[in-house]
Amino acid sequence: MKKNKVLLIGWDAADWKIIGPLIAKGLMPNLKKMIQNGVYGNMSTMDPPYSPMLWSSVATGKTPDKHGVLGFIEVSPQNSLRPVTAHSRKSRALWNILHNQNLKSNMVGWWPSFPAEPINGVIVTDKFQKVGKEINKLKVINENAIHPQSLASDLKKLRMHPSEITKEHILPFIPKAAKVDQTNPEKAKKNGLIPFAQVMAENVSIHNAATYLLDNTEWDFMGIYYDYIDHMCHGFMKFHPPKLARIEPEDFEIYNDVVNSAYRFQDMMLGRTLDMVDSNTTVIVMSDHGFESGDKRILEMPKVNAAPALDHRQFGMFVAMGPNIKKNEKIFGISLIDIAPTILNHFNLPVGKDMDGKVILDMYEKPKAPKYINSWEDIEGDFGELKKEDESVFSDEETMQQLIELGYIDKPDDKIEVAVHNTKCDLKHNLARVYSGKRDFISSKELLLELVQEKSSKHLAHYYIDLINVCLRLKEFNDAEKFINEFKEIDTDVKFNIHYLEADMFIGKGNLRGAEKVLKEKFKNGGNSETLYRLGEVFKAQSKFDLAKECFEKAIDNEPDKAKFNKALAEVLIELGEYEEAAEYAFTSIELVKFYPEAHYVLGRALEKLGDVENAKLAFETAAKLRPQTYHRAQKAAENMSEKLAMIELNDKITFKHRKNQIVIVSGLPRSGTSLMMQMLNEGGLQPLVDGKREADVSNPKGYFEFEPVMSIHKDNSWLDRGQDKAVKIVAPLLKYIDPQFRYKIIFMKRDLNEIIKSQRVMTGKDAEIMPVNIYNSYVKLLGDIDKWKENEPGVEVIYMDYKDVLENPTVAASKVKSFVGTDLDIDKMASCIDVSLYRNKITTTAK
């Protein structure tokens, strides 16, 4: 009986932006074969994008706050520093769970996997391939680098040393290597041949070990990790086409094809690996993040923690091929944490409910429904885990030095207590960023508040930047402003972009002009397409749609493949009545990122405006499915389209429909008759949501019908569920803060603006005959904004009731309200509560 095995291959930093053109030219035939016979898609990374953290998430299905690997180095129990080890991981990995279930695993080069765990199978750790300092001699393999140790003698023969790299190895990658000045050792190292040889040798060693195990051992699951593409990109991406202005022409000529050649060599190694597995094996090739290859490449790294990670792009790559896998199909919404649950499900094992990832069911022709247990951590038994630490096995100054040279860690302070403290701060900062990525902003803020007290830290500015971001996400705009001002007092050599954060703070506080000023200043002093996009959003919020359109179009000219730019332009075009163009840009946005519910929603709006109700419904339904828990507007819009389709079949017979748990809102400008309408609804039999705290007075002798939490709805709208199947009064300026998860029927009271202002001035003891023009104009604008707002809220239905008409024709008004609300209101009682004598402060005209 043949086994249904799984082979997982990790290509650190592999990116579709490089892979796509190479496949198109026929230069990566083995990955192309996998795509044609399997599924492919983007792999979403996590923050911070540090490889040991990310690959531990791949192995456990958990985020770093749970699995415990929080950086490149760690503090040992003896209070010293060392490269991160398997001891940092506090969750069971795939190979531990499979060991417990009597399945064999082979792991090669996984980071971190040292010291090797005693599992059923083989572990060749991330220490195996390290070459050491000696020029012509490989370092001795640590006895804890391989399990079982009986394989060490065979495997050590498979290692390659950089000195074994010859011109035959180099010239396919660097055909003009002879032009490199190698007489000066430091210059030779700077120019790349020495690091090239080291990266090549280490990854060939990994590949040799992997193919040996494929050929000589039995296994159910095998994982191989290559850092080849990542290290080649860090070393040579700056020379990759198109040429950057600051790159010397001679250097570009020598090194411009190294990155492409590295991908091609990685594909060759993949081809050999595929030849060694049978058709019953499911093969997954994936990366943990991408790598910038365009105009965002960084030539000189800033002095910040783990600066090389700034080159990492948000999306890596994913390809899977095997039995029951779909053929040549793109799938969406894949994350690093989905790999472990998917592999467990492949082996008919339950997924831990404490795992953050999901099973990638979309990749299968016939998906198996996952089974679940609370946690694999709760299961007793043998999991092939490490028992205790022996500090002597961890001494690894060479690996520490390599991490320093790569820029991933700073050189530790000579005083060990200072070095340990700084490392603990770095790990705490990484954890804060993990919490932010999980949207646990409160936990993140707690850690960052501790870190900003480290006034002597050279990373203080970075702590502040993250703290300001978290405050903005928590909508704590006053705190954000406070920390922005403190940040500006920090003396730092690194230039941080504070403009966007400051603009977001102004927007949060409702100061759109302040945001506009900051963004214009940023654009004047070296802004880019992101600046244009943000400025466009500010113009859009001010209803300056022509200016917003201009910004978004310029941003798209610079970066046409940015989905959010195309979505934003589509929104503005809808406001400008250019519906066909809006639909085109919404389509483009979806083509770029299919898993984009906001874009599907905008497409639905454009199609609805064009009269294509059926396809609008599909777009709204897609938006709701992609984000079912939070995208309530899309759900409501889809329901609306279903009803419109039904109406078309019923010859446009339109009736207002009552919806279970709907919230009836009475709104309007202050003194427009909202209290009167609340009284009518109450008399008619609809219960009001009131607290009775504001008593009746001469201005409203029959009461105000108010609920105190309404006045702070802009800070907290969580009470709205108490208004279901009731009526609540919310004045017009506060309508925009309602929660889109509910359905609303809004009865909006209209009244002559002159009468409203006169009534307000009488109520406040001011001269009723003086008409403040500024107030009048602001009310005109507010009413216009409300009218536009309702068009963008599919969960909202509105009728306008004229105050004068209600007083003069109460029975007709009551009947209209009853029909709109859709419940059995008592029209006679509603009409009988009208007191025409209350129609004071009305405007009269005299014929001339």
Secondary structure, DSSP 8 states (H G I E B T S, - for coil): -----EEEEEETT--HHHHHHHHHTTS-HHHHHHHHTEEEEEEE--SS--HHHHHHHHHHSS-HHHH---SSEEE-TTS-EEE--GGG--S--HHHHHHHTT--EEEES-SS--S----SEEEE-TTTT---S-SSS-----TTSEESGGGHHHHGGG---GGG--HHHHTTT-TTGGGS--SSHHHHHHHTHHHHHHHHHHHHHHHHHHHHHHHH---SEEEEEE-HHHHHHHHHGGGSSS--TTS-HHHHHHHTTHHHHHHHHHHHHHHHHHHTS-TT-EEEEE-SSEE--STT--SS--SSTTGGGGGEESEEEEEEESTTB-SSEE---EEGGGHHHHHHHHTT--EETT-S----GGGBSS-----EES-GGG--S---------GGGG--HHHHHHHHHHTSS----SSHHHHHHHHHHHHHHHHHHHHHHTT-HHHHHHHHHHHTT-TT-TTHHHHHHHHHHHHHHTT-HHHHHHHHHHHTT---SS----HHHHHHHHHHTT-HHHHHHHHHHHHHTT--HHHHHHHHHHHHHTT-HHHHHHHHHHHHHH-TT-HHHHHHHHHHHHHTT-HHHHHHHHHHHHHH-SS-HHHHHHHHHHHHHTT-HHHHHHHHHHHHHHSTTT-HHHHHHHHHHHHHHHHHHTTT-------TT-EEEEEESTTSSHHHHHHHHHHHT--B-----S---SSSTT-----GGGGGTTT--GGGGGGTTSEEE--GGGGGGS-TTS-EEEEEEE--HHHHHHHHHHHTT--TT---HHHHHHHHHHHHHHHHHHHT-TTEEEEEEEHHHHHH-HHHHHHHHHHHH-S---HHHHHHT--GGG--S-------
